[in-house]
Amino acid sequence: MTDRLDRARELLAEYPVVDGHNDLPWALREQVRYDLAARDIATDQSAHLHTDIPRLRAGGVGAQFWSVYVRSDLAGDAAVSATLEQIDAVAELLDRYPADLRRALTADDMEAARAEGRIASLMGAEGGHSIANSLGTLRGLHALGVRYMTLTHNDNIAWADSATDEPGVGGLSPFGHEVVREMNRTGMLVDLSHVAATTMRDALATSVAPVMFSHSSARAVCDHPRNIPDDVLALLPANGGIAMATFVPKFVLPEAVAWTQAADENLRANGLHHLDTTEHAMKLHAAFEAANPRPVATVATIADHLDHMREVAGIDHIGIGGDYDGTAFLPQGLESVAGYPNLIAELLRRGWSAADLAKLTWRNAVRVLRAAEDVARDLRARRGPSHATIEELDAPAA
């Protein structure tokens, strides 16, 4: 195992991990209201966070999509304002740690950061509620550096159905299709994590650019609605997109689903939101776990998902999206961003080649962003911005 770990670290030194989703900005908001001195990620923050710069370095992370998530119980202008505050927090991180973090807007920026030995820092908005039904707001987020948007979070929005809500519009509404088209035109990746399978299929039918799943695993391995059905995985080669496996135990380990629901209910019973990441919430989680030992996912659990995703979608269409600092529990061996070498070592044990692993960790994600840029360049040369409104497109037939 030591030899495989050494080999894993060598491979990551050349082709580091592009992680599709990390919720550090929201954790900083919840824990210290963006007081970066109180959570100085240049130093060990393992008592509070899954993420800091020393552990990013130890984990071989070369590019990070920082999630500028806001809770889906925020709506309208409140959701937009909170998203802007999240974007501002990422800007503060980049200003505070310039030797380690490099702002990245393009695939070329990602490669430049890798050449410099810095961590390319991109942003992804998590949930279409962040644009408040406004294509102008969508373009504004892109102008501020957001390079993907997850179409929903845990709840439906007016124009798209979520995986964890009851069916609403049956996938994407007409305005939802227009959002996808405008994302293609701007160069913002369409992220299909969290969305219903109907929404996945609608988006893939509409998008002319590669899509992504920033943090979703295989439904055939763990039958949870947050995961990707095989028929959707099979559509990725024709689309050119990427599915980035997540580490959240309740999405990857069948035995963990019911246990996590009980743990979430324990938070709610104590007056907290089930996604709360404050220290008080973490202490409640720890006490619940002590009284109710949880089923433990492992590195092998995640490798099982990646094996299946590779078999169905192909090696060119998979990646990694850990969801660090967005979940209370993580697999054994992947407890923080320092754990990626353990996963690569397990895949080496299973016979994955160096070329396969370079695609998984780096090359696929960079290719997808570059392809989205190429599509956007072509579309902008042929048409201007859309000013359609949800009222126009989703109005009931007379």
N, C-alpha and C positions, 0 to 999 in steps of 0.2 A: 504493500500500500504506500509506503514511503516513497518508493521509486515512482509510482504513478502520480503521487502528489507533486513531486519534483518536476515530472514531465508536464503535468497540468500547469504549473506555474510558468514553465518555459513557454508553453503555447500561449498562455494569456499575456505574457510579456510582448509577444509579437502581434497577436490578435486579441485584444482585450474584450471584455464584455460590453456590449451595448445593452443596457437594461431599459426595458420599455416603460417602467412605471415605479416611481418612488414617491411616497407621500410626505417626505421630510418637511416641505413648506407648511402643510396643514398641522403636522405635529408641533412645529415651532409656533404656529398661531395658537394652538390649543394649550400648550404647556407654558409658554413665556411671552405670548403676545408679540412675537417677532423680536424679542430682545436677544440678539445674537451673542451678546457678551455672556448672557446667562446660559447659553448652550453653544459654547465655542467649539465648533466641529473640527477645528485644528487639533483638538485634544480628545482623548478617549471619552465618549459619551455613552458608554455601554450601560450605565445605570439608568439612562433616560430614553435612549434612541437606538434604533437598529443601524443608524448611519452616522459616520463621521469620516473625515478625510483619511486618517490612518487605516481605518478598516476598508474604505474604498480602495486604497492602494494595496492592502494585503489581499483583497479579493480579486484584484486584476480588473477592476472596472475602468473602462476607457471612455465611455460615453454614458450619460444618464439623461433620460427624459424625466425631468422633475414634474410631477403632477401639480397643476395649479387648481386642484379640486376644490369645490365648495359643496356643502351638503345640499341634497335635493329638496329639503324643506325650505330652502331659500328660493325665491322666484323674482322675476322682473328685475327692477333696478337694484334690489338688494343682492341678487345673485351676481349681477354684472359688477357691482362695486366690490364685493368680496373676491371675485376673480381678479380684479385689478390689484387688490391688496396682495393676493398671492403672487402675481407677476412681479410686483414691487419687491416682495420678499426674496424671490430668486435673484433679482437685480442686486439686492443688498449682499446676498451670498457671493455673487461674482465679484463685486467690488471689494469685499472683505478678504477673499482668498484668491487673488489673481495668479499666484504661483502654481495653484493646483487646479483651479476651475477656469475653463475658457468658454465664453459665450459661443454657441454654435447655432447657425440658422440654416446651413446647407450641408450637403454631403461633403463638399470640399472643406468646410470648416471642421467637420468631424475628422477628416484625414489630417488636416493641419494640426489639430490638437493632439492626435496620436503621435505625429512626428515630433511635437514639442514635449511629449511626456506629460501633457495636462489632460484633465478629464473634460471632454466635450459636454457642455451643459445645454440641453434643449428643454423645451416646455411642451406639455400636453394638457389641454383643458379636459376635465372629466365630467361630462354631462352637458347636453345641449341646452339645459336651463341657463347655462352661463351666457348665452347670447340673447336671451329674452325675446325670441322669435324675430330677430333682426339680422338680416344679411349684412347690413352696414356694421353692426357690432361684431359679427363674425370676421369681417375684413379688418376691423380695428384690432382684434386679438391677433390676427396673423401679422399685422404691421408691428405689433409689440413683441413678436418673436414666437408666438404659439405655433407649433408645427404639427400637432394633431388635436383633434377633438373627438372624445368618446361621445357617441350620439345620445346616450342616456346614462344615468347612473342607476340607482336601485328602483327608481319610480318612473312611470311613464311621463312623457312630456306631451304637449299638444300635438306634436307631429311625428312622434316615434314611440314604439313600444319597448319597454324594458323586459329583461329576462325574468325579473323577480317581482313583476306586477301582473295584474290581470290584463288580458288582451284589450287594447283600446282602439287604435285605428287600424289594427291588423298588419302591423309592420311599419312602413313609412306612409305618411299622408302625401298628397301632391306637394305641399310645401316641404316636407321632409326630403323628397326626391330633389327639389330645387336646392336645398341646403347641400346635399351631396354634390350636385353639379357645381355649385359655387365654391365648395371646398376644392374640387378638382381644379377649377380655374385659378384659385389663389395659390395652390400648392400646399394646402393643409391636408394632411393625411386623415382619411376617414377611419376612425377607430371603432371597432365593433365589439370590444369587450363590454359587458354589462347589458347588451341589447338582446331582445328576443330573437329566436331563430328566424322568425318571419322578417324581422328588421334586417338581420344579416343577409338574407337572400334578396330582399328588395334593394339593399345598398349595393350588393355585388352585381345585381342586374343593371344598376344605373351608373356606377362608377366606371370611368374610363381610365382611372389611375389605380395603382395598387392600393389595397386597403391594408389595415393592420388590426391585429388583436393585441393590444398592449400588455394585457395580463389575463390570459384565459388558457385553460388546459383542455384535455380531451374528454368529451362526454361519454365516449365508449369505455373509458377507464374508470371514470367516476361520474355517475349519472346525476349531475347537478345542472340546473338551467343556466348557470353562469358559464358553463363550458361549451365547447364547440362540437356540434354534431358532425359525424363523418362526412355527410353529403356536402356540408359547407367547407370542411377541410379540403375535400376533393376539388372544390372550385378554385382554390388558391393558385394552382399552377397557371390556369388560363388568365387569371386576373393579375398575377405577378406579386401578390401580397405576402404577408408574413403573419404567422400565429406565434405569439411569444408566451411560453408556458409560465404560469404563475405558481407560487409556492404556498398559497393560503390553504391550510389543512382541510378546511371544510369544503374546498373545491377540488381537492385532489385525492382525499382518502375517504371512501364511503363511510367507514366507521366514525369519522369525525363530524359528519353532518349533524346528526341529532345532538351530539354532545355540545357542539358550538351553539346550536339554537338555545339550549338550556343555559349556557354561559351568557349569551346575549340577553335572555330573559332576566337573568340575575341582575344585569346592569339596569335594565328598565325598571325592575322592582325597586331599585335604589335611586330612581329618579334621573338616570343618566341615559343618554342616547347610546344605542348599541355600537356605534362607531367611535365613541369617545376614546381618546388616547391620552387623556390627562393622567397624571401620576395617581390620583385617587382611583380612577377607573382601572388602571393597571393593578393596583393593590387589591381591588375587588376581584378582578380576574384571577390573580394569584391565589387568593383565599378560596375561591370557588374550585380552582384546580387542585389545591391541596386536599379539599374535602371530596372531590370527584375526579380521580385521576383520568386524564384525557387519553384517547387513542392518539398515538404519536406517529405522524408521518416521518419519513426518512428521506435521505438523498435518493435512495432506490425508488421511492414512490414517484419522485419527480422524473427520474430517468425512465420509469415505465411510461409516463405520459409522453415524454419526448420520443421514445422508441415508437410509440403508436402514431404520433403526429408525423414523424418522418416517414413511416410506412404509408400513410394515407396521402399526405400533402407533398412529400418529397423533401429532400435535404435542403433545397434552395428556398424553402418557405416556412422555416421555423426559427425561433429565437427564444429569448428569455426576458420575462418581466416579473420580477420577484414580488412586488407590492410591499416592499419594506416600509416600515413606519405607517402602514395603512392597515395592519392587522395585529391582533394581540398575540397570536400564536404562529409558530413557524416550525418547519420540519427539523428533526435532529440532524445536525451537521450544516444546517443553513440558517442558523439563529440570527445572523447579521449579514451585512454586505461582504464581510470577510470570508463567507463560506463558499463562494463560487468555485475555488479550486477543488473542493470536495466533490462537487457535481461533475466537473470535467474529469476528475480521476475515475469516478464511477462509470462515466461514458467510455473512457479509455478501456476500463476493465471489460466493458461489453463489446469492445471491438470497433468503436468509432475511430475513424482515421483522423489524422491531423487536418486534412483538407475539409472533412466534414465539420470538425469542431471550429475551424476558422470561419466557416459559413454561419454556424449556429451563433457564435459569439459576436462577430463583427461584420462580416461581409454582407450577409443578407439584409440587415437593417440599413446599412449604408446604401446598398443597391436600391432598396425600396424608396428611401427618401430622394435619391437622385432621379429615379424614374418619375416620381411625383413632380419634381421640379421640371423635368422635361415636358411632361404632359401640360403643366400649367403654362409654360412658356408658349407652347403651341396654341393652347386655348385662348390665352390673352391676346395673341396676335390675330385671332379670328372673331373675338367678341368681347364686349365690355362687361362691366359688372352688372349683376342682376339687382333690380330694385323691387322685385316681387314681394308681396306681403302675404302673411298667413291668411289674412282676411280675404284677399283676392283668390288665392289658390285653394283654400280649404272651405270656402263658402259652400253650404249645402245647395244642391241643385234645386232650382225653382220648381 
